[in-house]
Amino acid sequence: ENLKREFEMMQQSYVTVGQIFEKMRNEFLVYCLVSSRMNTAIEFLADQITGNPETRETIKRMQKEAAQSYKYKDDRTPFDLKDLLIMIPLHITRYPMMLGEIQKQAKKSKKKEIENEARKGNDMMKNLVKHIDQYASDHNYIETMKELKEEIKDVPVQNLHDYGVLSFEIANIDMKKVSGQSYGQYQLLLFENYLVALELTEEETFLNEVNWFTGTPLVTKMNVKRFYEHFKMKEFHEIRMTTHDKESSYIHLNHYNGPAKNANLSLVLRFPFGKMSDCEEVYNKLEVLRMNASTDIEKGSDHTDHDSVVFREEIEDNSETMQHSKCKDCAKFLNGKIQTGIKCNTCNALFHKECFAINKDEDEYKEEEEFDDPEDLNVIQTESIEDF
């Protein structure tokens, strides 16, 4: 409604179009919170429709009443609740298209002020759409990690996603510390900067029943995942692959204190005969993770001697207190719900990793963005701005 009023005031001139979208920025940011919930809402709705006849009939009645009471409906007007939920995250994507068209037409008409305003609004909205898409993706990832955590006993951290992005996992592997005598069964979760080991065991659990003949409690055996330990990938000084015998292949993840190997922080993974290709694949992935985790922060010309650290912070799901951080260099968002970048303690500011690494004295002037003709892109033209 606020955006509609602004558009009505703008009908005589597009000079203020960039200012309008800048003014509405915070309201669009609340959209992050709403749109990130849509997949969860759609899944819940599907479950309710399938398993709850009363809910199913209520939804049908609401959809029928909406279709009957809507005054301006046409063949494209959706009244299916699922379709309406799907439309919520897609609605905002139309604004960059609209602003791009205004910018293109202003350029053709040589109306520089309108062109600059439309470009400003278009840049902001494209960044916002990217931010919202990543926010929804991060929300889904966090929910997945919560479900995984529920399967694991004795997890010492509040959130598994605090370890970063899960790169890959090994469902079942023989592993031991170098200090250990025997191998055990483990599941390995390989995050960007951490290797998380889960011990796989079979444990006895008492049932709330007794043997009617002996009077003793009944016991069942259950497969259990128990948190074992986490290891920082950058603290493995080397990863080697070996074959000590004809039966097995091994990956050694070695941690050194000076010239001596730290047996309590060094690991050995064992692959049985016939799994050599699996061993090579896991070795290559582990080595990439180790190298990436060990790489120093790349500093551009503005930050050569600056003190900096990797920044990572989750946005709270509260529309009143949500803090969406921006890069000081480009003024665009650190995209997503899990915001990542570089924190420069010297500048006391946050930056995108790419912006922090720019050597500005080597930068070339960027060419002005050109827009393809929407007709060539099969974009449907609208008759007025109100169609947006």
N, C-alpha and C positions, 0 to 999 in steps of 0.2 A: 504493500500500500504506500509506504514512504517513497519507494522508487517510482511508482506510478504518478504520485503528486509532483515529484521532481521533473518527470518527463513532460507532464502537462504544462509546467512553467517554462519548459525549454522549447516549446513548439515553434517559436518565432526564430530561434537561433540555436545552433549547436555549439556555440562558443564555450558554454559551461559544462559540456558533456564529461570532460575529464574530472572537473571538480565534483560533479555529482557522484561519480563512482568512488572518488577518494573519500567523500563525506559518508558514503554507505559502507565503507570498508569493515568497520567493526560489526555491523549487522550481518554482513556476509560471513564473517569469521564464526559467528554462532552457528552458521550453516554447517561448519565442520562437525560440530557435535551432533547435529541432527542427522546429516547424511551418513555419518560413520555407523549409525545404528540400523540402517536400512536392511542390510543383509540379515542381521539378527532378527529384525522385525518380520521379514518375509519368511524366514525359516519357522519362526514361532507361529505365524499365521497359518502356514501350510500344515504344521502339526495339529493345530486346533481344528482346522477344517476337516482333517482326516480323522481325528480321534474324538471330537466333541460335537455330536449332532446338534446340540442346542446352539453352540457358537456358530456352526455352519449355517443354520437357518437364520440366525440373527444377522449375519453378514449378508446373506442373500436378500433379506428384507431391506437392509440399509442401502444396498446397491440399487435395488428396484425403486425405492423412494427417491434416491438422489437423481436417478434418470428421469423420473416423472416430474420433479420439481425444478430441474435446471432449465432456465429460460433460453439460453443461447447455445444449446447443444447442436452439434452436427455429427456427421458420420465418424469424425476423428475424436470426439469427446469420450474419454475413458471413464467408466463408472465401476470397473472392476477394482477392488481394493488393492490387490497385488500390483496391478498396472500403475495405480496412483503412487504406491510406495516406490516403485521402480523409477518413476518420473522425478522424484524429489532430488536424487543426486545428479540427474541429467539436466535439470532446469537451468542451472547456472552456466552450463557450457555454451548457451546461445549468446551470451553477452559479448565474448571476444569476437564472435562472428559479426555481430551487429556493429561493434566499434571498428572492426577492420573495414567494413563496408563504408562507414562514415568517413574514415581516414582516406580510403581510396577515392571516394567521390570528392572530398575536399581538396585532395591533391590535384585531381583533374580540373577542378574549378579554380585552382590557385588561391585557395583560402587558407593561408598558412596558419593563422591562429587556430582555426577549427581543426586543421590537420594535426597540429601539435597537441591540442587538447585530447583529440581522439586517440592519438598515439599513446599519450600518458595513461588514459583510461584503459586502453587495450593491453598495454604492458602490465598494468596492475592486475587486471582481471585474468590474464593468462597465467600469471604467477599465482594468483589466488586459486584458480582451478587446479593447477598442479599441486598446490599445497593441500587442497581439500581431497584430491584423489589419494595422495600419499597418507593423509590423516586417516582416511577410511581403511586403507591397506594396513597401516600400523595398528589400528584398532582390531582388525581381524587377526593379525599376528599375535597381539597380546592375548586375545581370547583363546587362541590355539595353545599358547604357552601355559595359560591357566589350566586348561584341560589336561595338558601333559603333566603339569605339576601334581595334579590330583592322583595321578597313577604312581607317583614316587613317594617313598617314605623318607622322613628325616631330611627334607630339603632345608638347608641353613639360610637361604636367601628368601626374601619376601616375594620376589618376582623372577621367574626364569628369564624373562626378556631383558633383565638388567645385564645379562651376559652379552647382549648384542643380538645380531641377526644369526639365526641358525643356518649354517652353510650346508651341512649334510650330517647324517648320522649313520652309525654302524649298529645294526640291531643286536648282533651277538658276536663277540670276539673273545678269544683267549688272551688274557692280559695279566701281567704281573709287574710289580716294581722290581728294579734290579736287586733291591735288598731282600726281596721275597724268595721263598723256596719253591713255591708251586703256582701254577696258573689258576686263575678263576674265570668265571663267565661274567662278561660285562657288556653293557650297552654304552656306546660312546656318542655324546652329543658334541658336535664340532661347531662352535660359534666363531665369530670373527676373530676374537682374541683369546678365547678360552676353550680348553678341552674339558668337558664334564663327564666323569665316569660314574655310571650307575651299576652297582653290583646286583647280579641276577641270582637269586637264591630260591630254594623251595623251603617254605616254612610251615610248621604245623599251627593250625588255628582251631581253638575249641569251639564247637557248635553249642547252641543252646538246647541241646538234647542229650539224653543219656541212653546207654545200652540197656534195653529192658531186661536182659538176662543177668548182666554183671553189675548194673547200676553205675558203671563208670561213664564219665563224659565222653561224647563222641568227638573225634578229632579228624580234621580234614587237612590235606596238604594244598598249599596255594603257591603259585609263582609270584614272587615279590621283586619289585625294583626298589633298591635302597640306595640313596645318595652315598657315594663313596668319597669322592674328592674332586676338586677342580684344579686345573693346572693352566698357568698363563702360557700361551703359545710362544710369546717372545722370549720366555725363559728357557726354552729348549735351544741349546746352542747348536745342535746338529740333529738331523734325522737321517738314519741310514737303513738300507734294506740289505739283508743278508740271507744266505741259505747255508745252515750249518750241517744239514744232513739231507738225504734225499726225500725225507718225509714231510718237511715243513719249511716255510719261508717266514722271515721275521722282519719286523720294523722296529728299530731302536730309536727312541726319543730321548736324547741324552742332555742332561743338565750338568754343567761343570762348576765347581768352586776352584778357580785357578786351574791347575793342570789335572786335578782329581775329579773323578765323576761323583756326583751326589746321588748315591744309590736310592735315597728316599724320594727323590724328585725325578728320577729317570725311569722310563717305562719300556716294556718290551711287549709287542703285539705278535701273536703267533697265528699263522695261517696254515691249515692242513694241506696235505698233498692234493694237487689238482686245483688249488686256489691261487696260483701264482699271478694270474691276471688281476684278481681282486687285490692282491697285495700291492702290485704295481700301481693300480688306480688309487688306492688309499694313500700310498706313499706320495704320489704326485699332489694329491689334494692337501695333505698335511704340510708338505713343503711350501705350497703356495700360501697357506694360512700363516705359517711361521714367518715367511719372508715379508708378507704384508704387515703382520703384527710388529715386526722388528724395524720397519721402515720409519725413518725420522720424518717429522713434519716438514713439508716443503715450504720454504719461506720465500716470498717475493721481494721485490726491491724496497717496498715500504716497511718490511719487517725483518730485515737481515739479522739484526742482533737482538731481536725481541724475545722475551720469555713467553712461551705459549704452550698450551696443553690441548688435548682433544676434548671437545665439549659434547656432552650427551645429557639430555634432560627430557623427561616426559611431561607433556602438557596435562594438567588436571582437567577432568571432565566437569567443569563448572563454568557456566556461561558468564558468571559474575567475576570470576578470578582468572579465566584462561589467559595465559601469557604466551603470545605468539612472537617468538624472537625474530629479529631481522638481522641481516648481514649489514655491517656498517659500510662496506664498500659499495655494494650494488643496491642496498635498501630493499632487497627482496627477502621473503621469508626463508628461514631454515625449514625446509618443507617437512610436513608430517606431524603426527602426534608425538613421535619419538624424534626430537629435534637433535641433529648432529651437526658438528662443524668444528671450528677452531676458536678457542678462547685465548685472546692475546692479553696477557696480564699487563704488558707494557702499555698497550692502547686502552686497556680496560673496556674491551669491546668484543663482540662476536663476529665471526666471518664464515662464509662458505669456504670449504677446503680449497676450491678452485680459485676463489677471489683472493684468498690469503697468499696463494702461490704466484700471483700475477707479477711479472716483471714489467712495470708500466712504461719504462723507458724504451721497451722493445715493442709495445703495443702499436698496432696500426689502426688508423681510423676505420671504424666500422661503416660499411655501406648502409645507406638508408634502407629500411625494410621495404620490399616490394610485395604487393598483394596480387595474387592471381585473380583474374576475373571470376566472380562466383559462378557465372554461366559455364565457364570451362570446367569448374569443379562440381557442376551439377548441384549447386546450392540453391535452394528454393528462395526466391525473392519474396519479400513481404511488402505489403502496400504502405504500411506506416510503422513508425517506431512502437506504436502501442501493441503490435503483434508480438513484440518481444516480451 
